[in-house]
Amino acid sequence: IDVYAGGEVNMNSNILSPGLSFSRPYFYEGGPSRGNSTAEKAFSLVTQEADAQFTDLVYWVVMAIIDAEENGITQMTSNEMPLVSLFGTGLKRLLRDAIIAVGNYDEMYR
């Protein structure tokens, strides 16, 4: 498995799952807001620990898709996504290309 979405994060996640890397949580259950440390459960993306750059790539693409929905950016308006240099200047269109390919979070499920 390259990416597992929905890995439950808790204090023991990294200890009990050697070789796996947990992203910052992208969803909180039972808490009033994102980033709430008192949430009952937090879920993150899980990738192999050996490839940190791939882990970062997965995280940023997923966050871009969620951000696009929150800001009303669709496949048709993907040029509104910022140009970024997260992975070098050769991949400046990374976020735009992700939205062109699959749309924002809502569009993916239509």
Summary of the structure (lengths in Angstrom):
residues: 110
radius of gyration: 15.1
end to end distance: 25.6
largest distance: 43.2
contacts: 278
relative contact order: 0.15
helix: 38%
strand: 19%
